[in-house]
Amino acid sequence: MTIPSPPRSLGVPGQRLWTSIQMEFDIQDVASCELLCLACQALDRAESLRESIDRDGDVIRSANGEPKPHPALKDELNNRVFVRQTLRALGLVYEPVRSGPGRPSGTAWKGRQKQDAD
């Protein structure tokens, strides 16, 4: 299988995500490749921001000396949310499969009720 190149250059985390998703899902259409590339770029950005946060600390001092959250925390989280939402939009996020709605059935549920009563 030949893995297509991303439309734009990626950093190490983004390239790793691109390659692993392409190996598993073999995405070929232009629109989906573009979305995947955007997700990979957002992961690169999130990792870069994480490096800055790790270097500076989660809490920094403002100009008047007051502690405040690192300004990159929100941007890092927003980029990670974008990655998750984009992968979900591409149909690449698997949800756990349940046998049906509601609480567990049978002995598993009866056993839990007994434990709760004790």
DAGI-V188417 format. One record per pair of residues at least 12 apart in sequence whose ideal C-beta (glycine too) atoms are under 7 Angstrom apart, sorted by sequence separation. I is the first residue (numbers start at 0). J is the second residue. If there is no record, write none. Layout:
{{I/J} {I/J}}
This chain:
{{5/17} {57/69} {56/69} {55/69} {20/35} {57/72} {2/18} {52/69} {3/21} {17/35} {2/21} {52/71} {2/22} {51/71} {52/72} {17/39} {16/39} {48/71} {52/75} {3/27} {0/25} {6/32} {13/39} {16/42} {48/74} {49/75} {6/33} {13/40} {48/75} {3/32} {7/36} {13/42} {6/36} {9/39} {12/42} {13/43} {45/75} {48/78} {5/36} {9/40} {12/43} {10/43} {45/78} {5/39} {9/43} {12/46} {44/78} {45/79} {41/78} {41/81} {42/82} {41/82} {38/81} {38/82} {38/85} {37/85} {38/86} {34/85} {34/88} {35/89} {34/89} {31/89} {24/91} {20/91}}
